[in-house]
């Protein structure tokens, strides 16, 4: 005899409701007699797309009620496997975010997860993420809290939200999807800054940066946190989202770490000077010396910690302390000399410039020679010339006049005849 399963699933609008009712009753009877036995086949009632008939899963065979035809379940499953399935982005792609110099990552709360597009949502996509904090993480955040004027709170240990492209070829920078909207525990999170106005009818993208969502996070290990992300789908682009527990750093600490990396050997800079001043046989003009300023191009003050990026080809240095302070307020990491990328990881302290600054405290400019030596460029002293100017004396008057004294010569011409009268 046929044995019907104890689970009844209807996935479509059945054309034969009477038969469906019969199978429901049979399922209830089988449940009373057989109990909650496990491992029984699944009774599936669905609408056949080809014959508009009801099919039931009976004893490992899918039966068509209208025609009486049966197809083995194994064959049916193999037929389903042959159908092409749409390609979906992985939930956790192997995306690696570019490290941020002013933040140390303490823990990963949500590893990079794809913001996969849904076919049900045509224009704006929406996805939800849930994470929970451990008691130790909650304690670290609360200990780092600092109260600011106006009742505001600041945290050195923060929950940081980041977005990037789902690319695995290289480290990814922060990059926001179009029309991004974020809610943390049901509260709208304001995005920093403003997107530039539309240009030529095209919406400009907001510059990407990490988001500090600590103020909206429930600092409790007993209650989870939910992040809702809404964005506009872009053709050919997929984005990822991740959440981290980070510790914020300061520019003095980064300067200390830069000093701990060591100082570039002065011989390295001397070799670079010789290379730049080597005569080029194809050039008609030969450079025999190179003048370099000891003033920082950022603050127009004398260098204290001379540094530059290893990716830069120039010898001119800038002050490391001032450069880090400026990037702490607005991280651009652009070299002030050549306007190229000068990341924190590529910065070096120049040992030759340190020697020069210690040896010359009264000059602001030096000149490098072809052999790598240098000499200070002191300003020439201007000699003051005293020119003998004719003195005109008005007889009978206590008055002296010299050319260039500012006295009106027309008035003097009137006074001279009067003195002789």
C-alpha positions in Angstrom: 0.0 0.0 0.0 1.0 3.6 -0.4 2.4 5.5 2.5 1.8 9.2 2.6 4.2 11.5 4.5 3.4 13.4 7.6 4.4 16.8 6.1 2.1 18.5 3.6 3.4 21.4 1.5 1.3 23.2 -1.1 3.4 25.5 -3.3 0.8 26.6 -5.8 -2.8 27.1 -6.6 -4.3 23.7 -6.9 -6.8 23.0 -9.7 -8.3 20.1 -7.8 -9.1 21.3 -4.2 -11.2 18.3 -3.5 -8.3 16.0 -4.0 -6.1 18.2 -1.9 -8.6 17.9 0.9 -8.5 14.1 0.6 -4.7 14.0 0.9 -4.8 16.4 3.9 -7.2 14.0 5.7 -5.0 11.0 4.7 -2.0 12.9 6.1 -3.9 13.5 9.4 -4.9 9.8 9.6 -1.3 8.7 8.9 -0.1 11.1 11.7 -2.5 9.5 14.2 -1.5 5.9 13.3 2.2 6.3 12.6 3.0 9.1 15.0 5.9 11.4 14.5 8.1 9.0 12.6 11.2 10.5 11.1 12.7 9.8 7.7 9.4 9.6 5.8 9.1 11.1 2.3 7.8 14.6 1.9 4.3 14.9 0.5 4.4 17.7 -2.0 1.3 19.1 -3.6 2.1 21.6 -6.3 0.7 23.0 -9.5 2.3 21.3 -12.6 3.5 24.0 -15.0 3.0 21.8 -18.0 -0.4 20.0 -17.5 -1.9 22.1 -14.7 -2.4 19.0 -12.6 -1.8 18.1 -9.0 1.2 15.9 -8.1 1.8 14.1 -4.9 5.0 12.5 -3.6 4.1 8.8 -2.8 6.6 6.1 -1.9 9.5 7.8 -3.6 7.5 8.5 -6.7 6.0 11.8 -7.9 2.4 10.9 -9.0 0.3 13.0 -11.4 -3.3 12.8 -10.2 -4.8 13.8 -13.5 -2.8 11.4 -15.7 -1.7 8.8 -13.2 1.9 9.1 -14.5 4.7 8.7 -12.0 8.3 9.9 -12.1 11.0 8.5 -9.7 12.1 11.1 -7.2 15.8 10.6 -8.1 15.1 11.3 -11.7 13.1 14.4 -10.8 15.9 15.7 -8.6 18.4 15.1 -11.3 16.2 17.0 -13.8 16.1 19.9 -11.4 19.9 19.9 -11.0 20.3 20.2 -14.8 18.4 23.6 -14.8 20.8 26.6 -14.7 20.8 28.5 -11.5 21.4 32.3 -11.3 24.9 33.3 -10.2 24.8 34.9 -6.8 27.7 36.7 -5.2 29.3 34.9 -2.2 28.0 35.9 1.2 31.6 36.3 2.6 33.9 37.1 -0.3 37.7 37.1 0.2 37.8 40.9 0.3 40.5 42.7 2.2 40.1 46.3 3.3 43.0 48.7 3.2 44.3 49.3 6.7 43.7 52.7 8.2 46.8 54.4 9.8 44.8 56.1 12.6 42.9 52.9 13.7 44.1 49.5 15.1 41.7 46.7 14.5 40.9 44.8 17.7 38.3 42.4 16.4 36.1 41.7 13.4 32.4 41.8 14.2 31.1 41.2 10.7 33.6 40.1 8.1 33.2 41.5 4.5 29.7 40.4 3.3 28.3 41.0 -0.1 25.5 43.4 -0.7 24.0 41.0 -3.3 21.2 42.4 -5.5 17.8 40.9 -5.2 15.6 40.4 -8.2 12.5 41.1 -6.1 13.7 44.6 -5.4 14.0 46.5 -8.7 15.4 49.9 -7.7 16.5 50.2 -4.1 18.1 47.1 -2.5 17.9 46.4 1.2 19.8 44.0 3.5 20.0 43.5 7.2 22.9 42.4 9.3 23.1 41.4 13.0 26.1 41.3 15.3 26.6 41.0 19.1 29.3 42.2 21.4 31.0 40.1 24.0 31.3 41.3 27.6 35.0 42.0 27.1 34.3 44.1 24.0 31.6 46.1 25.9 34.0 46.8 28.7 36.7 48.0 26.3 34.3 50.5 24.7 32.9 51.8 27.9 36.3 52.3 29.5 37.4 54.4 26.5 34.5 56.8 26.8 35.2 60.5 27.2 32.6 63.2 27.8 33.0 66.3 25.7 31.5 69.8 26.2 27.8 69.9 25.4 27.0 66.5 26.7 28.6 64.7 23.7 30.4 61.4 24.2 33.5 60.3 22.4 35.1 56.8 22.3 38.6 55.8 21.6 37.5 52.2 21.1 34.8 52.3 18.4 32.5 50.1 16.4 33.4 51.0 12.8 31.4 50.3 9.6 33.1 50.2 6.3 32.0 49.7 2.6 34.0 48.8 -0.4 33.8 47.1 -3.8 33.7 43.3 -3.8 37.1 43.0 -5.5 39.7 40.5 -4.4 42.6 41.5 -6.7 44.0 44.1 -4.2 43.3 45.8 -0.9 40.2 47.9 -1.2 39.6 51.5 -0.1 36.4 52.8 1.4 33.7 53.2 -1.3 30.0 53.8 -0.8 27.2 52.5 -3.0 24.9 54.9 -4.6 22.0 56.4 -2.6 23.3 54.8 0.6 21.1 54.8 3.6 22.1 53.2 7.0 20.0 52.5 10.0 21.5 51.1 13.2 18.9 49.5 15.6 16.2 51.4 13.7 17.8 54.8 14.0 19.0 56.7 10.9 22.8 57.1 10.8 23.9 60.5 9.3 26.5 60.1 6.7 29.5 62.4 7.1 29.8 65.4 4.8 27.7 66.1 1.8 27.8 64.6 -1.7 28.8 67.1 -4.3 25.9 68.5 -6.4 24.8 66.6 -9.6 27.0 67.3 -12.6 25.5 67.1 -16.1 22.4 65.4 -14.5 24.6 62.6 -13.0 24.6 62.1 -9.2 28.1 62.5 -7.8 29.4 59.9 -5.4 30.1 60.7 -1.8 33.7 60.2 -0.9 34.2 57.0 1.1 35.5 56.9 4.6 35.0 54.7 7.7 31.8 55.3 9.8 31.8 55.4 13.5 28.4 53.9 14.6 29.3 53.5 18.3 26.7 56.1 19.5 23.9 54.0 18.0 25.1 50.6 19.2 23.6 48.9 22.2 26.6 48.5 24.6 25.3 45.2 26.0 26.3 41.6 25.5 22.7 40.5 26.1 21.1 42.4 23.2 22.2 42.0 19.6 22.5 44.9 17.2 20.9 45.2 13.8 22.2 47.2 10.8 19.9 47.9 7.9 21.5 49.0 4.6 19.6 50.5 1.7 21.4 51.3 -1.6 20.8 51.7 -5.3 22.0 48.9 -7.5 24.8 49.6 -10.0 25.3 47.6 -13.2 28.5 45.6 -13.0 29.4 46.6 -9.5 28.9 44.7 -6.2 29.7 46.1 -2.8 30.7 44.6 0.5 30.1 45.7 4.1 32.1 44.9 7.2 32.1 45.9 10.9 35.1 46.1 13.1 36.0 46.9 16.7 38.9 49.4 16.4 41.0 51.7 18.6 41.5 55.2 17.4 45.1 56.5 17.4 46.6 60.1 17.5 49.2 61.8 15.4 51.8 61.9 18.2 51.5 58.1 18.5 51.9 57.6 14.8 55.0 59.9 14.9 56.4 57.7 17.6 55.8 54.6 15.5 57.4 56.3 12.5 60.5 57.0 14.6 60.6 53.4 15.8 60.8 52.2 12.1 64.2 53.8 12.0 66.0 56.5 10.1 67.0 56.1 6.5 70.8 55.8 6.1 72.3 59.1 4.9 74.4 57.2 2.2 71.1 56.3 0.5 70.3 60.0 0.0 73.8 60.7 -1.1 73.5 58.0 -3.8 70.2 59.6 -4.9 71.9 63.0 -5.2 74.7 61.6 -7.3 72.2 59.8 -9.6 70.2 63.0 -10.1 73.4 65.2 -10.8 75.0 62.6 -13.1 75.5 64.2 -16.6 73.0 62.9 -19.1 74.8 62.4 -22.5 71.6 63.1 -24.4 70.9 66.3 -22.6 72.4 69.6 -23.8 72.1 71.2 -20.3 74.1 69.6 -17.4 73.0 70.1 -13.8 76.0 70.5 -11.5 74.2 71.4 -8.3 70.9 71.1 -6.6 69.3 73.6 -4.2 67.0 72.3 -1.5 65.1 74.2 1.1 65.2 73.4 4.8 61.7 74.9 5.3 58.6 72.7 5.4 56.3 73.4 2.4 53.3 72.8 4.6 53.8 75.2 7.5 56.6 77.4 6.0 58.7 76.7 9.1 62.0 75.0 9.6 61.9 71.2 9.4 62.1 69.3 12.7 61.4 65.7 11.5 62.3 65.6 7.8 60.5 62.9 5.9 59.2 61.9 2.5 57.7 58.9 0.9 59.8 56.2 -0.7 57.6 56.4 -3.7 58.6 60.1 -4.3 61.5 60.9 -6.6 62.4 64.3 -5.2 64.9 65.1 -2.4 62.8 67.8 -0.8 61.4 66.8 2.6 58.4 67.9 4.6 57.8 67.9 8.4 56.4 64.5 9.6 54.7 65.9 12.7 52.8 68.5 10.7 52.0 66.1 7.9 50.4 63.6 10.4 48.4 66.4 12.1 46.9 67.5 8.8 45.9 63.9 7.9 44.5 63.3 11.3 41.9 66.1 10.6 41.4 65.3 7.0 43.0 62.1 5.7 44.2 62.7 2.1 47.8 61.3 2.3 49.0 63.5 -0.6 52.7 64.6 -0.8 52.8 68.4 -0.4 55.8 68.5 -2.8 54.8 66.4 -5.8 51.0 65.9 -5.1 51.3 62.2 -5.4 50.1 59.5 -3.0 52.3 59.4 0.2 50.7 56.8 2.5 51.8 56.4 6.1 53.4 53.0 5.3 55.7 54.6 2.7 57.0 57.5 4.9 60.7 57.5 5.9 62.8 59.9 8.0 65.8 61.1 6.0 69.0 60.7 7.9 71.0 63.1 5.7 68.6 66.0 6.3 68.7 65.3 10.0 72.5 65.7 9.9 72.2 69.0 7.9 69.6 70.4 10.3 71.8 69.7 13.3 74.9 71.2 11.6 73.3 74.3 10.2 71.0 76.2 12.5 71.2 79.6 10.8 70.5 78.7 7.2 67.2 77.9 5.4 68.6 76.6 2.1 71.5 74.3 1.0 73.1 73.3 -2.2 74.1 69.7 -3.1 77.2 69.1 -5.2 77.8 66.3 -7.8 79.8 64.2 -5.3 77.0 64.2 -2.7 78.5 66.9 -0.5 76.5 70.0 0.4 77.1 73.6 1.4 74.9 76.2 3.1 73.3 79.0 1.0 73.7 82.1 3.2 72.2 85.3 1.9 74.7 87.9 0.7 75.1 90.9 3.0 74.0 94.1 1.3 76.5 97.0 1.6 74.9 100.3 2.6 76.2 103.1 0.3 76.3 106.7 1.7 76.0 109.1 -1.2 77.1 112.7 -0.7 74.1 114.9 -1.5 74.5 118.7 -2.2 73.2 120.8 0.7 71.3 124.0 -0.1 71.4 126.6 2.5 69.1 129.5 2.7 71.0 132.4 4.0 69.6 134.1 7.0 67.5 131.1 7.9 68.1 128.1 10.0 67.0 125.7 7.3 68.8 123.0 5.4 67.5 121.2 2.3 68.9 118.1 0.6 67.5 116.5 -2.6 65.1 113.7 -1.7 64.1 115.2 1.6 60.5 115.4 0.5 60.4 119.2 0.7 58.5 120.8 -2.2 61.1 122.3 -4.6 58.6 124.9 -5.9 58.2 126.3 -2.4 61.9 126.3 -2.0 62.3 128.3 -5.2 60.0 130.9 -3.7 61.9 131.0 -0.5 65.4 131.5 -1.9 64.7 134.8 -3.6 63.0 136.1 -0.4 66.2 135.3 1.6 68.2 137.6 -0.6 65.8 140.5 -0.4 
